[in-house]
């Protein structure tokens, strides 16, 4: 059973259950926005992407973020997805992260874009 993130109640008053593709997308968002050390018993889980919002944008920051995101996705979601590409673009005050991946179970290509 997949549980929606953020937690929600569906129309029947039960815990919302997203389909598999939406659940994987939600797990990617959780991983990217969780800071390492934030989860009990999983001190290495997360990327700390949220902390980068306050760092000065630069091409070097974008490159370092690409490696960090790709490594975290492979480590924590490698059984569910195969990462094809991670693109991080620093545009003025915006950090745009695009993840292209293949769902292992269905072999379907998906793309998630997160703008912060």
C-alpha positions as CSV (number, residue, x, y, z in Angstrom):
1,X,0.0,0.0,0.0
2,X,1.4,3.4,-1.0
3,X,0.6,6.4,1.3
4,X,0.2,9.8,-0.3
5,X,2.8,12.4,0.5
6,X,2.0,14.8,1.9
7,X,-0.5,12.8,3.9
8,X,-4.1,13.2,2.7
9,X,-7.5,11.8,3.2
10,X,-9.4,10.6,0.1
11,X,-13.1,11.0,-0.7
12,X,-14.1,7.9,1.2
13,X,-12.4,9.2,4.4
14,X,-9.5,6.8,4.2
15,X,-5.8,7.4,3.7
16,X,-5.1,8.5,0.1
17,X,-3.2,6.0,-1.9
18,X,-1.5,7.3,-5.0
19,X,-0.7,5.1,-8.1
20,X,2.8,3.8,-8.4
21,X,4.1,6.6,-10.7
22,X,2.8,9.3,-8.4
23,X,4.2,7.5,-5.4
24,X,7.7,7.3,-6.9
25,X,7.5,11.0,-7.8
26,X,6.5,11.8,-4.2
27,X,9.5,9.7,-2.9
28,X,11.9,11.7,-5.1
29,X,10.5,14.9,-3.7
30,X,10.9,13.6,-0.2
31,X,14.5,12.6,-0.8
32,X,15.4,16.0,-2.4
33,X,13.8,18.2,0.3
34,X,15.0,16.2,3.3
35,X,18.2,17.3,4.9
36,X,20.7,14.7,5.9
37,X,20.3,14.0,9.7
38,X,16.7,15.0,9.6
39,X,15.3,11.5,9.7
40,X,15.6,9.3,12.8
41,X,17.5,6.1,12.2
42,X,18.4,7.2,8.7
43,X,21.1,9.9,9.2
44,X,22.3,9.8,5.6
45,X,18.9,10.0,3.9
46,X,18.3,13.2,2.0
47,X,20.2,15.8,-0.1
48,X,19.8,19.1,1.7
49,X,18.6,20.7,-1.5
50,X,16.5,23.1,0.6
51,X,19.7,24.5,2.2
52,X,21.0,25.4,-1.2
53,X,18.2,27.9,-1.7
54,X,20.1,30.4,0.3
55,X,23.5,29.8,-1.3
56,X,24.6,32.1,-4.1
57,X,23.7,30.5,-7.4
58,X,26.6,29.7,-9.7
59,X,27.5,27.1,-12.3
60,X,29.7,25.4,-9.7
61,X,26.8,25.0,-7.3
62,X,24.6,23.6,-10.1
63,X,27.3,21.0,-11.0
64,X,27.9,20.0,-7.4
65,X,24.1,19.7,-6.9
66,X,23.8,17.4,-9.9
67,X,26.3,15.0,-8.5
68,X,24.7,15.1,-5.0
69,X,21.2,14.5,-6.4
70,X,22.2,11.7,-8.7
71,X,24.2,9.9,-5.9
72,X,21.3,10.2,-3.4
73,X,18.7,8.9,-6.0
74,X,20.9,5.9,-6.8
75,X,21.6,5.1,-3.2
76,X,18.0,5.4,-1.8
77,X,15.8,4.7,-4.8
78,X,18.0,2.6,-7.0
79,X,15.8,-0.4,-6.6
80,X,12.8,1.5,-8.0
81,X,14.3,3.8,-10.6
82,X,17.2,4.0,-13.0
83,X,18.4,7.6,-13.2
84,X,19.1,8.6,-16.8
85,X,19.9,12.3,-16.3
86,X,20.0,15.0,-13.6
87,X,20.1,18.6,-14.8
88,X,20.4,21.5,-12.4
89,X,20.1,25.0,-13.7
90,X,20.9,28.1,-11.6
91,X,18.9,31.0,-13.1
92,X,19.2,34.2,-11.0
93,X,17.3,33.4,-7.8
94,X,15.9,30.1,-9.0
95,X,17.3,26.6,-8.8
96,X,15.7,24.2,-11.2
97,X,16.3,20.4,-10.8
98,X,15.1,18.1,-13.5
99,X,15.4,14.3,-13.0
100,X,14.8,11.9,-15.9
101,X,14.5,8.3,-14.9
102,X,13.1,4.9,-15.9
103,X,10.8,3.1,-13.5
104,X,12.4,-0.4,-13.0
105,X,9.1,-2.3,-12.8
106,X,7.4,-0.9,-15.9
107,X,10.5,0.4,-17.9
108,X,8.6,3.6,-18.6
109,X,10.5,6.9,-18.8
110,X,9.4,9.7,-16.4
111,X,10.6,13.3,-15.7
112,X,10.3,15.3,-12.5
113,X,11.1,19.0,-12.4
114,X,11.5,20.8,-9.1
115,X,11.8,24.5,-9.0
116,X,12.9,26.3,-5.9
